[in-house]
Amino acid sequence: MIELQNVSRSFPGARALTDVSVTFRPGRVHALVGENGAGKSTLIKVASGVLQPDSGEIRVDGRPVRLTPRDARELQIRVLHQERQVALTRSVADNVVLGEAPRNRFGLSGQWLVEREARRRLQRVGVELDVRAPVATLSVAQRQLLELARAVTFEARCLIMDEPTASLHPEEIEQLFEVVRRVREHGVGVVYISHHLSEVIALADDYTVLRDGRRVGGGLVADTTTDGLVAQMFGSEVSLRREDIHGGGTRPGDVAARLRGVHFGRRLKGVDLDLRFGETVVINGPVGSGAAELGRLLSGAARPTAGVVELMGEPGSTRRRAAMRGVALIPADRKREGLLLDRPIHENSELAGDAAHPMTWYSAARAADRCRRGGRALGLKAADVRLPVRGLSGGNQQKVLIDRWLRVDARVLVLDEPTVGIDIPSKAEIYRQLRALTRAGAAVVVLSTEYQEIRCVADRVIVMRDGVVAGEIPGVDATEQALFALGARS
C-alpha cells in the first residue's frame, strides 16, 4: 500500500499540489482524474520518486520513505509514462528489458537472453513485435505497447499508468484492459490516469479528483457516473455531442490534396484520395493500417515510394515548402517532432508563423502577448509563457502545438491524434475551432482512433486497413459499430 499524506509541491511561479492525501491499495485500480494542469502528473512523479515533495509524507506499507527513482524501482513501483521513454536507436528487445537485462547463473548477459526475455514479456501482454526491429521503425502506438510490456510485471507493488490508451485502437485498448485486470487479480495496485471517463467507469475501483492542485473529490467508482465526475472536475456540464459542436455540413470546394496510386513501402498500397477545401476528413485505422503514413504524405512530411501526391496542385512538395504554403502538421509525438522543449512557450507557439513568413520582424514581447491570447482561448495553464515549454503538463504542451497553427492562415491542417491527453472543455473548444476553420474554407485532416472525436468533427471518415482504404462513411453515420464493421472487412 502506498500513501501520500498532505503532499505539496511548487514550481517557479506555480503551486502544482496543495495538501493532497491519497492512498493506493493493492489489488485495486485507482483512477486519478482532473483537467490539464490539475496536478496529476506531478502527483505520480512524487509517488514514483522523480520529484520530492516540499512538504508532506510518503508511506509504503505504513513505513515513511524518501523515494528516489531507484528506490521506487527497488520497491517495485513501475511507471508507464504518458510521453514515450524509448531508445530509438536500439532494438525492441533492448528497450523491453531496459535497465533489467537478464543474466545467466554466472552473472553474464547476452543478446539471446535479452531477446528471449523480451519475447516472454511481449507475449505476456499479448503484443506481437519483431524483437530485433529498431524502435525508430515503430509507430507511436507500437512504442506505447512496447512500454506496456516493459512496465507490466505481476511482481510489482504498484503500476502507474499515465494516459495509457492514447493513440490506441479499440481492440488494443481492450487488450490493455485485460492486462490491467490480470495484474489486479495478482494483487498489484494500479494507478490509472485518463481523460477518457468511460475508461475510468469501466475499469477503476476507486477514484480521486484533482482540481488546481487540490483533492476535491474521491470515492468508489461504483457510486458515481461520468456526469458526476465531470461536475467534480470542472464544476459544470460540458457537451461533446455532435449536434452541439459540428454545426452542420459545408459545401466542399476545390481539391486541396490529391493522391493517385500511392505506395509507401509496404505500409500503403495503391491509395487514391481527394481532400477538398471546406471539409473535415477523419482517417481512422489501427496500428499498421497506414493511417499515420497517409497523414505524413498529406502534409509533405514524407514522399511516396510510388504514385503521385499533389498538395494544392503542386506534386512532390517537401515539408518546409508545404509549411510555407500553409500546410499545418500537428504530429502525434509532440516532444520529439513538435516542440523545442527547452525554449519558451511563446517561441514554440510562433514557429508556424516563422515558417510561413520567415523574414518577418520578431518581437518577443508581442509574441508573448499573442501566446497569452491564444492560450486563453484553449484554456492553456501556464504560470508564465516566457518559461520553457518542458515545464507544462502533456495536455498543455499539446495546446501550445494547436495554438501554433490556429493563429496562422493555414489552408490545410493535418492533425495526428490532436486531443491526446487534453481535458474535456479544451477538447470541445478545439473541436469548435476546427469546425470554424472548415466553414472558413480550410481543408482539415484528423487522424483519430477516438470515436467521440470522430463523431464531433467529421464530414466524412476514411477507414484504413492493411495499407488500403477499407471504406468511407459520412461523418453523421460514423458510429463505433459502423466504423468497426468497415475496418473488419477482409
PyMOL commands that set and color helices and strands:
alter all, ss='L'
color gray80, all
select helices_A, chain A and resi 40-47+69-74+92-96+111-124+135-137+140-151+170-185+197-203+221-223+226-234+242-245+291-298+319-324+334-337+345-349+351-356+364-378+389-391+394-406+424-439+451-457+475-477+480-488
alter helices_A, ss='H'
color red, helices_A
select strands_A, chain A and resi 2-11+14-24+29-33+55-60+63-65+77-80+158-162+189-193+206-211+214-220+255-264+268-276+279-284+306-311+314-315+327-330+412-416+443-447+460-465+468-474
alter strands_A, ss='S'
color yellow, strands_A
deselect
rebuild
show_as cartoon
